[in-house]
């Protein structure tokens, strides 16, 4: 019971923060958490009761938020009164439709709505138009039609889903009616105060058991949500719109994805390879997060040269992949996970490039280098896993190829850049490689291959030593003649192909 109350408090706090930051209704955050993580809301009418409690919490939360925005003169009812009238008129109809729809439809819809709203904020954190209409400007005929259409539909949705319409009103006010984000949030939360009151009353009138069974939870949620709304509204009026949008989007996206998984867990886990993929992702995340924290400290203190830090990044990338592969019980799961990470990581890095922390952490030779290199890295390792583990059935061989490649490449730079005195100027090379760097790559690649095989219980025989030396030689020569970062693809493939041929 204590755990459930902690989730209830967390849900109410998140709802209040969402209302104060971006004018989101309490239901956007509260309903998914209550129906997924709180057993008392798992019954036939659980989602309906959760919606009613969220709406009731919205009343004071939206009111104190609106008062804060009024204080900062960020309300524009002259452009929002038609929306307000239409929304209020449709709340009761939506509430009755929600009762008829039932728990399954309402609960699932709310979960996906939360996730989609989060994605929307990440893609476009500031929805204001380039040309913002001055406060108090009257609506033209297009604005009237837009207000009528969206007011009626949002009003029905407010009663049906219990969202209060905050997100949709924010979009309409900013994109279609020309308000800046702060005026849009202030106006929408003022409207939400009344829509939440009407919709909550309609829900309780239709289903009076809410008061009888959940009165204590309703009061607790309303109190916590109101306090958090007040605090976050003051914060939102003091920072830029983009920061508010990114914070809101990140929280809602992660929360929506996690809650969707928890809600449909049994069905998701019954899909082939999914449990194994989730195990790989867990191992990957638990390994890479502390590594990133350490790298941030190293970079902030500037205690190593630029080329050394770049290779530390490479080593973290290689070793986190090794952790992922060792966690997998099938090569198919490992390959799928690697591709999934690559597909997700690329847009995340594109998004991260907008922030100064990205350029501070990564040292790029040219714009976009890191994201392209990581994309190639994960796809190439996926190919290596499919070839080494899939074709030969040897997980140890897959790990050996990756370590020979990763450690050898890192040491080639760490030795070659500061100590490379004898440049290799063959016609097939780019003239930037040195004898010292290539020798370091061979020695460390060979050592990594031998140590890996010994760790997997293989005897240190003359045949194993010669085979590993031949693979290290193939990788070193390939790295020597590779140009413009193509070694990310060709070196591991050379190690893989040479290893397969020597094994056969």
C-alpha positions as CSV (number, residue, x, y, z in Angstrom):
1,X,0.0,0.0,0.0
2,X,2.9,2.3,0.8
3,X,4.4,1.7,-2.6
4,X,1.1,2.6,-4.3
5,X,0.9,5.9,-2.4
6,X,4.4,6.8,-3.5
7,X,3.4,6.2,-7.1
8,X,0.2,8.3,-6.5
9,X,2.3,11.2,-5.1
10,X,4.8,10.9,-8.0
11,X,1.9,10.9,-10.5
12,X,0.4,14.0,-8.9
13,X,3.7,15.8,-8.8
14,X,4.4,15.0,-12.5
15,X,0.9,16.2,-13.4
16,X,1.4,19.5,-11.6
17,X,4.8,20.1,-13.2
18,X,3.4,19.4,-16.6
19,X,0.6,21.8,-16.1
20,X,2.9,24.6,-14.9
21,X,5.5,24.1,-17.5
22,X,3.5,23.6,-20.7
23,X,-0.2,23.8,-19.8
24,X,-0.6,20.0,-20.0
25,X,-3.6,18.6,-18.2
26,X,-3.0,16.4,-15.1
27,X,-4.4,13.4,-17.0
28,X,-1.5,13.4,-19.5
29,X,0.9,12.3,-16.7
30,X,-1.4,11.1,-13.9
31,X,-3.7,8.6,-15.6
32,X,-1.0,6.4,-17.2
33,X,0.9,6.1,-14.0
34,X,-2.3,5.3,-11.9
35,X,-3.7,2.7,-14.3
36,X,-0.3,0.9,-14.9
37,X,1.4,1.1,-11.5
38,X,-1.4,1.3,-8.9
39,X,-3.4,-2.0,-8.3
40,X,-6.4,-0.1,-6.9
41,X,-7.0,1.4,-10.4
42,X,-6.7,-1.9,-12.2
43,X,-10.4,-2.8,-12.0
44,X,-13.1,-2.4,-14.6
45,X,-13.6,1.3,-13.9
46,X,-10.0,2.0,-12.9
47,X,-9.1,4.2,-15.9
48,X,-12.4,6.2,-15.5
49,X,-11.7,6.8,-11.8
50,X,-8.1,7.8,-12.6
51,X,-9.4,10.3,-15.2
52,X,-11.9,11.8,-12.7
53,X,-9.2,12.2,-10.1
54,X,-6.9,13.8,-12.7
55,X,-9.6,16.2,-13.7
56,X,-10.3,17.1,-10.1
57,X,-6.6,17.7,-9.5
58,X,-6.6,19.9,-12.6
59,X,-9.0,22.4,-11.1
60,X,-6.8,24.0,-8.5
61,X,-3.6,23.1,-10.4
62,X,-4.8,25.0,-13.5
63,X,-6.2,27.8,-11.4
64,X,-2.9,28.6,-9.6
65,X,-1.0,28.2,-12.9
66,X,-3.3,30.6,-14.6
67,X,-3.0,33.1,-11.8
68,X,0.8,32.9,-12.1
69,X,0.6,33.6,-15.8
70,X,-1.9,36.4,-15.2
71,X,0.7,37.9,-12.8
72,X,3.2,37.9,-15.6
73,X,0.5,39.3,-18.0
74,X,0.5,36.2,-20.2
75,X,-3.3,35.7,-20.7
76,X,-5.2,36.6,-23.9
77,X,-8.9,35.7,-23.6
78,X,-9.8,38.0,-26.5
79,X,-8.4,35.4,-28.9
80,X,-9.5,32.5,-26.8
81,X,-13.1,33.1,-25.6
82,X,-14.7,31.2,-28.5
83,X,-12.5,28.1,-27.8
84,X,-13.5,28.4,-24.2
85,X,-17.2,28.5,-24.9
86,X,-17.1,25.5,-27.2
87,X,-14.9,23.4,-25.0
88,X,-17.1,24.0,-21.9
89,X,-20.2,23.0,-23.9
90,X,-18.8,19.6,-25.0
91,X,-17.2,18.4,-21.8
92,X,-20.3,16.5,-20.4
93,X,-20.9,14.7,-23.7
94,X,-17.3,13.5,-23.7
95,X,-17.5,12.3,-20.1
96,X,-20.6,10.2,-20.9
97,X,-18.9,8.7,-24.0
98,X,-15.8,7.8,-21.8
99,X,-18.1,5.9,-19.5
100,X,-19.5,3.9,-22.4
101,X,-16.1,3.3,-23.9
102,X,-14.8,1.3,-20.9
103,X,-11.5,0.9,-19.2
104,X,-9.5,-0.9,-21.9
105,X,-10.1,1.7,-24.6
106,X,-9.7,4.7,-22.3
107,X,-6.5,3.3,-20.6
108,X,-4.7,2.3,-23.8
109,X,-5.6,5.6,-25.6
110,X,-4.2,7.6,-22.7
111,X,-0.9,5.7,-22.7
112,X,-0.2,6.3,-26.3
113,X,-1.3,9.9,-26.1
114,X,1.3,10.6,-23.4
115,X,4.1,9.1,-25.6
116,X,3.0,11.0,-28.7
117,X,2.8,14.3,-26.9
118,X,6.4,13.8,-25.6
119,X,7.6,13.1,-29.1
120,X,5.9,16.2,-30.4
121,X,7.7,18.4,-27.8
122,X,11.1,17.0,-28.6
123,X,10.5,17.5,-32.4
124,X,9.2,21.1,-31.9
125,X,9.9,22.4,-28.4
126,X,8.7,25.9,-29.3
127,X,5.4,25.8,-31.3
128,X,5.1,29.6,-31.6
129,X,4.7,31.0,-35.1
130,X,7.4,33.2,-36.6
131,X,4.9,36.1,-36.6
132,X,3.3,36.4,-33.2
133,X,0.0,38.4,-33.0
134,X,-0.1,41.2,-30.5
135,X,-2.0,40.6,-27.3
136,X,-5.7,41.6,-27.4
137,X,-5.9,41.5,-31.2
138,X,-9.4,40.4,-32.3
139,X,-10.0,37.2,-34.2
140,X,-10.6,37.4,-38.0
141,X,-13.1,35.1,-39.7
142,X,-10.5,32.3,-40.2
143,X,-9.7,32.5,-36.5
144,X,-13.4,32.2,-35.6
145,X,-13.8,29.1,-37.8
146,X,-10.6,27.5,-36.3
147,X,-11.8,28.3,-32.8
148,X,-15.2,26.7,-33.4
149,X,-13.8,23.5,-35.0
150,X,-11.1,22.9,-32.5
151,X,-13.1,24.1,-29.5
152,X,-15.9,21.5,-30.2
153,X,-13.5,18.6,-30.8
154,X,-11.2,19.5,-27.9
155,X,-14.2,19.9,-25.6
156,X,-15.4,16.4,-26.4
157,X,-11.9,15.0,-26.0
158,X,-11.6,16.7,-22.6
159,X,-14.5,14.8,-21.3
160,X,-13.6,11.6,-23.0
161,X,-9.9,11.3,-22.2
162,X,-9.8,13.7,-19.2
163,X,-6.9,15.6,-20.7
164,X,-8.3,19.0,-20.1
165,X,-7.4,19.9,-23.6
166,X,-4.2,21.7,-22.6
167,X,-1.9,20.2,-25.2
168,X,-4.3,20.7,-28.1
169,X,-5.2,24.2,-27.0
170,X,-1.5,25.0,-26.8
171,X,-1.0,23.9,-30.4
172,X,-4.1,25.8,-31.7
173,X,-3.2,29.0,-29.8
174,X,0.4,29.0,-31.0
175,X,0.2,27.5,-34.5
176,X,-3.2,28.8,-35.7
177,X,-4.0,31.8,-33.6
178,X,-0.6,33.4,-33.4
179,X,0.0,33.5,-29.6
180,X,3.5,33.1,-28.1
181,X,3.9,30.0,-25.9
182,X,3.6,31.8,-22.6
183,X,0.3,33.5,-23.5
184,X,-0.9,30.2,-25.0
185,X,-0.1,28.3,-21.8
186,X,-1.7,31.0,-19.6
187,X,-4.9,31.2,-21.6
188,X,-5.2,27.4,-21.9
189,X,-4.7,26.8,-18.2
190,X,-7.4,29.4,-17.4
191,X,-9.8,27.6,-19.7
192,X,-8.7,24.3,-18.2
193,X,-9.7,25.4,-14.8
194,X,-13.3,25.5,-15.9
195,X,-13.2,22.5,-18.2
196,X,-11.7,20.4,-15.5
197,X,-14.4,21.6,-13.0
198,X,-17.2,20.6,-15.4
199,X,-15.6,17.4,-16.6
200,X,-14.7,16.3,-13.1
201,X,-18.3,17.0,-11.9
202,X,-19.7,15.1,-14.8
203,X,-17.5,12.1,-14.1
204,X,-18.4,12.0,-10.4
205,X,-22.1,12.5,-11.2
206,X,-22.0,9.6,-13.7
207,X,-20.0,7.4,-11.4
208,X,-20.5,8.5,-7.7
209,X,-18.4,5.6,-6.4
210,X,-15.3,7.7,-7.1
211,X,-16.0,9.8,-4.1
212,X,-16.9,6.8,-1.9
213,X,-13.9,4.7,-2.9
214,X,-11.1,7.2,-3.7
215,X,-11.9,10.4,-1.7
216,X,-8.5,10.3,0.1
217,X,-6.5,9.8,-3.1
218,X,-8.4,12.6,-4.8
219,X,-7.6,15.1,-2.0
220,X,-3.9,14.0,-1.9
221,X,-3.5,14.3,-5.7
222,X,-5.2,17.7,-5.8
223,X,-2.9,19.0,-3.1
224,X,0.4,17.7,-4.5
225,X,-0.5,18.7,-8.1
226,X,-1.5,22.2,-7.0
227,X,1.8,22.9,-5.2
228,X,3.9,21.5,-8.1
229,X,1.9,23.5,-10.6
230,X,2.6,26.7,-8.7
231,X,6.3,26.1,-8.5
232,X,6.7,25.0,-12.2
233,X,4.7,27.9,-13.5
234,X,7.1,30.4,-11.8
235,X,10.0,28.5,-13.4
236,X,8.4,28.4,-16.9
237,X,7.9,32.2,-16.9
238,X,11.6,32.7,-16.2
239,X,13.2,30.4,-18.7
240,X,13.2,30.1,-22.5
241,X,10.4,28.3,-24.4
242,X,12.8,25.8,-25.9
243,X,14.1,24.6,-22.5
244,X,10.6,24.1,-21.3
245,X,9.7,22.2,-24.4
246,X,12.7,19.9,-24.3
247,X,12.3,19.1,-20.6
248,X,8.6,18.4,-21.1
249,X,9.2,16.3,-24.2
250,X,11.9,14.2,-22.7
251,X,10.0,13.4,-19.5
252,X,6.7,12.5,-21.3
253,X,8.4,10.4,-24.1
254,X,10.4,8.3,-21.6
255,X,7.4,7.9,-19.2
256,X,5.0,7.1,-22.1
257,X,7.3,4.4,-23.5
258,X,8.0,2.8,-20.1
259,X,4.3,2.8,-19.2
260,X,3.2,1.3,-22.6
261,X,5.7,-1.5,-22.0
262,X,4.5,-2.1,-18.5
263,X,0.9,-2.1,-19.5
264,X,1.3,-4.5,-22.4
265,X,4.2,-6.4,-20.9
266,X,2.9,-9.9,-21.2
267,X,2.1,-9.5,-24.9
268,X,5.4,-7.8,-25.7
269,X,7.4,-10.5,-23.9
270,X,5.7,-13.2,-25.8
271,X,7.2,-12.0,-29.1
272,X,10.3,-14.0,-30.2
273,X,13.7,-12.6,-29.1
274,X,12.1,-9.7,-27.2
275,X,13.2,-10.9,-23.7
276,X,16.7,-11.4,-25.0
277,X,16.7,-8.0,-26.7
278,X,15.6,-6.3,-23.5
279,X,18.3,-8.1,-21.5
280,X,20.9,-6.8,-24.0
281,X,19.5,-3.3,-23.8
282,X,19.6,-3.4,-20.0
283,X,23.2,-4.5,-20.0
284,X,24.1,-1.9,-22.6
285,X,22.5,1.0,-20.7
286,X,23.8,-0.1,-17.2
287,X,27.3,-0.1,-18.7
288,X,27.4,3.0,-20.8
289,X,25.7,5.4,-18.4
290,X,28.5,5.4,-15.8
291,X,31.1,5.4,-18.6
292,X,29.5,8.6,-20.0
293,X,29.6,10.2,-16.5
294,X,33.3,9.4,-16.2
295,X,34.0,10.8,-19.7
296,X,32.2,14.0,-18.8
297,X,34.4,14.5,-15.8
298,X,37.5,13.8,-17.8
299,X,36.5,16.2,-20.5
300,X,35.4,18.9,-18.1
301,X,38.8,18.7,-16.2
302,X,40.6,18.5,-19.6
303,X,43.2,16.0,-18.1
304,X,44.0,14.2,-21.3
305,X,44.9,15.4,-24.8
306,X,42.2,15.6,-27.6
307,X,43.4,12.5,-29.5
308,X,43.5,10.4,-26.3
309,X,40.0,11.5,-25.4
310,X,38.8,10.4,-28.8
311,X,40.2,7.0,-28.3
312,X,38.6,6.7,-24.9
313,X,35.3,7.3,-26.6
314,X,36.1,4.6,-29.0
315,X,37.1,2.2,-26.3
316,X,33.8,2.9,-24.4
317,X,31.9,2.2,-27.6
318,X,33.6,-1.1,-28.2
319,X,33.5,-2.3,-24.7
320,X,29.8,-1.5,-24.3
321,X,29.1,-3.6,-27.4
322,X,31.1,-6.4,-25.8
323,X,28.9,-6.2,-22.7
324,X,25.8,-6.3,-24.9
325,X,26.9,-9.4,-26.8
326,X,27.9,-11.3,-23.7
327,X,24.4,-10.6,-22.3
328,X,22.7,-12.1,-25.4
329,X,21.8,-15.8,-25.6
330,X,21.3,-15.7,-29.4
331,X,23.1,-14.0,-32.3
332,X,19.7,-12.9,-33.7
333,X,18.9,-10.9,-30.5
334,X,22.4,-9.4,-30.5
335,X,22.1,-8.3,-34.1
336,X,18.6,-6.9,-33.7
337,X,19.7,-5.0,-30.6
338,X,22.7,-3.5,-32.3
339,X,20.6,-2.3,-35.3
340,X,17.9,-0.9,-32.9
341,X,20.5,1.1,-31.0
342,X,21.9,2.5,-34.2
343,X,18.5,3.5,-35.5
344,X,17.6,5.2,-32.2
345,X,21.0,6.7,-31.5
346,X,21.4,8.6,-34.7
347,X,18.4,10.9,-34.3
348,X,19.3,11.3,-30.6
349,X,22.7,12.6,-31.6
350,X,21.3,14.8,-34.3
351,X,19.1,16.3,-31.6
352,X,22.0,16.6,-29.1
353,X,24.1,18.5,-31.6
354,X,21.9,21.6,-30.8
355,X,23.5,21.8,-27.3
356,X,26.9,23.1,-26.3
357,X,27.4,20.0,-24.1
358,X,27.6,17.9,-27.2
359,X,30.5,19.7,-28.8
360,X,32.1,20.0,-25.3
361,X,32.0,16.2,-24.9
362,X,32.8,15.1,-28.4
363,X,35.9,16.2,-30.3
364,X,35.0,16.0,-34.0
365,X,37.4,16.4,-36.9
366,X,34.5,17.6,-39.1
367,X,30.8,18.3,-38.5
368,X,28.6,15.2,-38.1
369,X,31.6,12.8,-37.8
370,X,30.6,11.3,-34.5
371,X,27.0,10.3,-35.4
372,X,28.1,8.9,-38.7
373,X,30.9,6.9,-37.1
374,X,28.7,5.5,-34.4
375,X,26.0,4.5,-37.0
376,X,28.7,2.7,-39.1
377,X,30.1,1.2,-35.9
378,X,26.9,-0.5,-34.8
379,X,25.9,-1.7,-38.2
380,X,29.4,-3.1,-38.8
381,X,29.4,-4.9,-35.5
382,X,26.0,-6.3,-36.3
383,X,27.5,-7.7,-39.5
384,X,30.4,-9.1,-37.6
385,X,28.0,-10.8,-35.0
386,X,26.0,-12.3,-37.9
387,X,29.1,-13.6,-39.6
388,X,31.2,-14.8,-36.6
389,X,28.4,-16.0,-34.3
390,X,25.7,-16.7,-36.8
391,X,27.7,-18.6,-39.4
392,X,30.3,-20.3,-37.2
393,X,28.2,-20.5,-34.1
394,X,30.9,-19.0,-31.9
395,X,30.2,-16.1,-29.6
396,X,33.8,-16.1,-28.5
397,X,35.1,-15.5,-32.1
398,X,32.7,-12.6,-32.5
399,X,34.1,-11.0,-29.3
400,X,37.6,-11.7,-30.3
401,X,37.2,-9.9,-33.7
402,X,35.7,-6.8,-32.0
403,X,38.4,-6.6,-29.4
404,X,41.2,-7.1,-31.9
405,X,39.7,-4.3,-34.0
406,X,38.8,-1.9,-31.2
407,X,42.0,-2.2,-29.1
408,X,44.3,-2.3,-32.1
409,X,42.7,0.8,-33.7
410,X,42.9,2.7,-30.4
411,X,46.6,1.9,-29.8
412,X,47.5,2.7,-33.4
413,X,46.4,6.3,-32.7
414,X,47.7,6.5,-29.1
415,X,51.2,5.4,-30.2
416,X,51.2,6.8,-33.8
417,X,50.1,10.3,-33.1
418,X,52.7,11.3,-30.4
419,X,55.5,8.9,-31.3
420,X,55.1,8.2,-35.0
421,X,58.4,9.4,-36.5
422,X,58.6,7.2,-39.7
423,X,55.7,7.9,-42.0
424,X,54.6,5.3,-44.5
425,X,54.3,6.8,-47.9
426,X,53.2,3.9,-50.0
427,X,51.0,4.7,-53.0
428,X,48.0,3.0,-51.4
429,X,48.2,4.9,-48.1
430,X,47.3,8.5,-47.3
431,X,50.7,9.3,-45.9
432,X,49.4,10.0,-42.4
433,X,50.1,6.5,-40.9
434,X,53.4,5.6,-39.3
435,X,55.5,2.5,-38.7
436,X,55.2,3.0,-35.0
437,X,51.4,3.2,-35.1
438,X,51.0,0.2,-37.4
439,X,53.4,-1.8,-35.3
440,X,51.4,-0.9,-32.1
441,X,48.2,-2.0,-33.8
442,X,49.6,-5.4,-34.8
443,X,51.0,-6.0,-31.3
444,X,47.9,-5.0,-29.3
445,X,45.5,-6.6,-31.8
446,X,47.4,-9.9,-31.6
447,X,47.6,-9.7,-27.8
448,X,43.9,-9.0,-27.5
449,X,43.1,-11.9,-29.8
450,X,45.2,-14.4,-27.8
451,X,44.0,-13.1,-24.4
452,X,40.3,-13.4,-25.5
453,X,40.8,-17.0,-26.6
454,X,42.5,-17.9,-23.4
455,X,39.7,-16.3,-21.4
456,X,37.2,-18.5,-23.3
457,X,39.2,-21.6,-22.3
458,X,41.1,-22.3,-25.6
459,X,44.6,-23.7,-25.3
460,X,47.6,-21.5,-26.2
461,X,48.9,-23.7,-29.1
462,X,51.2,-22.8,-32.0
463,X,48.3,-23.1,-34.4
464,X,46.2,-20.6,-32.4
465,X,49.1,-18.2,-32.2
466,X,49.8,-18.3,-35.9
467,X,46.1,-17.9,-36.8
468,X,45.8,-14.9,-34.5
469,X,49.0,-13.4,-35.8
470,X,47.7,-13.7,-39.4
471,X,44.4,-12.1,-38.4
472,X,46.2,-9.2,-36.7
473,X,48.4,-8.8,-39.8
474,X,45.3,-8.6,-42.0
475,X,43.7,-6.0,-39.8
476,X,46.8,-3.9,-39.6
477,X,47.4,-3.9,-43.4
478,X,43.7,-3.0,-44.0
479,X,43.9,-0.1,-41.5
480,X,47.1,1.1,-43.1
481,X,45.5,1.4,-46.6
482,X,42.0,2.6,-45.4
483,X,41.2,6.3,-46.0
484,X,38.7,8.9,-44.7
485,X,37.4,6.7,-41.8
486,X,36.7,3.7,-44.0
487,X,38.6,1.5,-41.5
488,X,35.5,1.4,-39.4
489,X,34.0,-1.0,-42.0
490,X,37.1,-2.6,-43.7
491,X,39.2,-3.5,-40.7
492,X,36.6,-5.6,-38.8
493,X,35.6,-7.2,-42.1
494,X,39.2,-8.1,-42.8
495,X,39.6,-9.6,-39.4
496,X,36.3,-11.5,-39.8
497,X,37.0,-12.9,-43.3
498,X,40.6,-13.9,-42.5
499,X,39.5,-15.6,-39.3
500,X,36.7,-17.5,-41.1
501,X,39.1,-18.6,-43.8
502,X,41.8,-19.7,-41.3
503,X,39.2,-21.5,-39.2
504,X,37.8,-23.4,-42.2
